[in-house]
Amino acid sequence: MTSTSSGKQERMQMKNEWSLLRGRKVRLRAMEPEDTEIIYRWENDPSVWHLGTGLAPVSRFTLEQYLVNAHQDIYTNRQLRLMIDRKQRGQKYVTSGCIDLFDFDPVHMRAGIGILVRNEDRGKGIASEALKVILNYCFDALTLNQVYCHIPEGNTSSLRLFLRNGFRKAGVLREWIRTPDGRKDVYLLQRLAADPSGSFNKTLH
């Protein structure tokens, strides 16, 4: 095979993979330097710290250093953050949130997943479509066997989002996180590649 044909196949493969990252009204894209400010605001919002592992503000320098390595693939970094862009009139896009794959395990082919949509864009179906897009990417491009997420008790909107997109409750982690309101249990949810995409466990409690 010549280098020309090999390069053409690589470009076609890349094009096919990135086509998986577009929906009807959202697209997922790599982070760019101009995203630093909006990510800085999100990472320094104390109201969402209990959803992750951070308990302190994040500096712009730290984010800039993270962006330096963000171009590396998930096999290198073991994580991937993509920005969620919402389509506006005239085919223009505005950034509405981000979606993360983390703790990627290339041996067992699984990864954790988390999603954040800014307050003003919630309730518009953006998170649901972004989740569908990333699941297609996980199962079709990355060929993962499963993805999983952690949902704190009381977060009914997030729980409903994942259940409606084919995730199943796998268990409860008791007193798993500490919040301003005290310790809370966390639901562990899974979605296997072989699972249908319909709703499971419609009961939220």
C-alpha positions in Angstrom: 0.0 0.0 0.0 1.4 3.4 -1.0 1.8 6.2 1.5 -0.8 8.2 -0.5 -3.5 5.5 -0.2 -2.6 5.0 3.4 -3.0 8.7 4.2 -6.3 8.8 2.3 -7.6 5.9 4.4 -6.5 7.6 7.6 -8.3 10.8 6.6 -11.5 8.8 5.7 -11.4 7.0 9.0 -11.0 10.3 10.9 -13.8 11.8 8.9 -16.1 8.8 9.7 -15.2 9.0 13.4 -15.9 12.7 13.7 -19.2 12.2 11.8 -20.2 10.2 14.8 -19.8 13.3 17.0 -22.7 15.2 15.4 -26.4 15.1 16.1 -29.3 17.0 14.8 -28.8 20.1 17.0 -25.5 19.5 18.8 -22.0 18.6 18.0 -19.1 17.5 20.2 -15.7 18.9 19.5 -12.2 19.0 21.0 -11.3 21.8 23.4 -9.7 24.9 22.0 -7.7 27.7 23.8 -10.7 30.0 23.6 -12.6 27.6 25.8 -10.3 28.3 28.8 -12.5 31.1 30.2 -15.8 29.2 30.2 -14.2 26.0 31.6 -12.5 28.2 34.2 -16.0 29.4 35.3 -17.4 25.9 35.4 -14.5 24.3 37.2 -14.6 27.1 39.9 -18.3 26.7 40.6 -18.5 25.3 44.2 -22.1 24.1 43.6 -20.8 21.3 41.3 -17.6 20.3 43.2 -19.3 17.4 44.9 -20.0 15.9 41.5 -16.3 15.4 41.0 -13.1 15.1 43.1 -12.2 18.8 43.2 -12.6 20.7 46.4 -10.6 23.8 45.5 -10.5 26.4 42.8 -8.6 25.7 39.6 -6.2 28.2 38.1 -6.2 29.4 34.5 -2.6 28.2 34.3 -3.6 24.7 35.3 -6.3 24.7 32.6 -3.9 26.0 30.0 -1.5 23.2 30.8 -4.4 20.7 30.6 -5.2 22.0 27.1 -1.6 21.5 26.0 -2.1 17.8 26.4 -5.7 17.6 25.5 -4.9 16.8 21.9 -3.5 13.4 22.9 -5.9 10.5 22.4 -7.9 8.7 25.0 -5.4 5.8 24.9 -2.6 8.1 26.1 -4.5 10.3 28.5 -7.0 7.7 29.7 -9.6 10.6 29.6 -11.3 12.8 27.0 -13.2 16.0 27.4 -15.3 17.3 24.5 -17.2 20.5 24.3 -20.9 20.5 23.6 -22.0 23.0 20.9 -25.6 23.8 20.3 -26.8 24.7 16.8 -28.4 28.1 16.5 -30.1 29.8 13.5 -28.0 30.2 10.5 -25.9 27.1 11.3 -24.0 28.9 13.9 -23.0 27.1 17.1 -22.8 28.2 20.8 -21.0 26.3 23.5 -23.5 24.9 26.0 -21.5 22.4 28.1 -19.0 19.6 28.1 -18.9 15.9 28.3 -16.2 13.7 29.8 -14.9 10.2 29.4 -12.6 9.3 32.3 -10.9 6.3 33.9 -10.7 4.7 30.4 -9.6 1.1 30.7 -8.3 -0.3 27.4 -8.0 -3.8 28.8 -11.6 -4.2 29.9 -12.8 -1.6 27.4 -14.9 0.6 29.7 -15.0 4.2 30.8 -16.8 6.5 33.1 -18.9 9.3 31.7 -20.0 12.7 33.0 -21.9 15.6 31.5 -22.4 19.3 32.3 -24.8 21.7 30.6 -25.0 25.3 31.5 -28.1 26.4 33.4 -29.7 28.4 30.6 -29.5 25.5 28.2 -31.0 22.8 30.5 -34.4 21.4 29.7 -33.9 21.7 25.9 -32.9 18.2 25.1 -29.2 19.2 24.6 -27.9 16.8 27.3 -29.9 13.9 26.0 -28.7 14.4 22.4 -25.1 14.9 23.5 -25.3 11.7 25.5 -26.6 9.8 22.5 -23.8 11.2 20.3 -21.1 10.2 22.8 -22.5 6.8 23.3 -22.4 6.2 19.5 -18.8 7.2 19.6 -18.0 5.0 22.6 -19.5 1.9 21.1 -18.9 2.4 17.4 -15.5 4.2 17.2 -13.9 3.2 20.5 -15.6 -0.2 20.6 -16.1 0.0 24.4 -17.9 -2.8 26.1 -19.5 -0.5 28.6 -19.7 3.0 30.1 -20.8 3.9 33.6 -21.7 6.9 35.6 -22.3 8.0 39.2 -25.5 10.0 40.1 -26.0 11.5 43.6 -29.3 10.8 45.2 -31.7 13.7 44.8 -30.3 14.5 41.3 -33.5 13.3 39.6 -32.9 15.2 36.4 -29.5 13.5 35.8 -30.9 10.1 36.9 -33.8 10.4 34.5 -31.4 11.5 31.7 -29.3 8.4 31.9 -32.1 5.9 32.5 -33.9 7.2 29.4 -30.8 6.6 27.4 -30.5 2.9 28.2 -28.5 2.9 31.4 -29.4 0.5 34.2 -29.0 0.9 37.9 -26.2 -1.5 39.0 -26.1 -0.5 42.7 -25.9 2.1 45.4 -22.7 3.5 46.9 -23.7 4.4 50.5 -22.6 7.8 51.8 -20.2 8.0 48.9 -19.9 11.8 48.7 -19.9 14.7 51.1 -22.1 17.7 50.2 -23.1 21.0 51.9 -26.2 19.1 52.9 -24.4 16.2 54.4 -23.2 12.8 53.1 -25.2 11.3 50.2 -25.6 8.0 48.5 -24.7 7.7 44.9 -26.3 5.5 42.2 -24.0 3.5 40.0 -25.4 3.1 36.5 -24.1 1.1 33.5 -24.8 0.9 29.8 -23.4 -2.1 27.9 -22.8 -2.0 24.2 -25.2 -4.9 23.8 -28.0 -3.2 25.7 -30.9 -1.7 23.8 -31.2 2.1 23.9 -34.6 2.3 25.5 -35.4 3.2 29.1 -34.7 1.0 32.1 -35.5 1.3 35.8 -38.0 4.1 35.3 -38.6 4.3 39.1 -36.3 7.0 40.3 -36.1 5.8 43.9 
